[in-house]
């Protein structure tokens, strides 16, 4: 009886180890275009002269006009693969007014590629995030620096088993 229990326990441990090794090996994918689509809702329905000022934190900003898509007003920005945070301000004209009085931000550090929909309501801080069907989540390499036989790789999130992810040649 004890031999059977030991044998079953051993089989259980082997199966568990097999599944753990499958889960522990992360999928590595090249970061591709990440597209932010800011859907803007105004109760008065007046969108003339409103736009979004987007910027990748640490970079320059630009105005993005709203375009009607499926009955909604949407501003679209393509984000560089290395970006981890994007700022946005919904504004009237050339800064005559801001919809919300302060800069707002979206954390894009966990999005590798695809479409991220941001739903913004006039006068309210923040946004609701909805991932498109093509969106991929994961950890980004933010920077890699080589200095005298040392490589320092910064990622957007902590990695376990980084040896399985990176190979330095």
Secondary structure, DSSP 8 states (H G I E B T S, - for coil): -HHHHHHHHHHHHHHHHHHHHHHHS--------EEEEEEEE-TT---TTEEEEEEETTS-EEEEE-EEETTEEEEEEEE-TT--EEEEEEEETTTTEESSSS-EEEE-TTEEEEEEEEEEETT-SS-EEEE-TT-EE---EEEEEEETTEEEEEESS--SSGGGT----
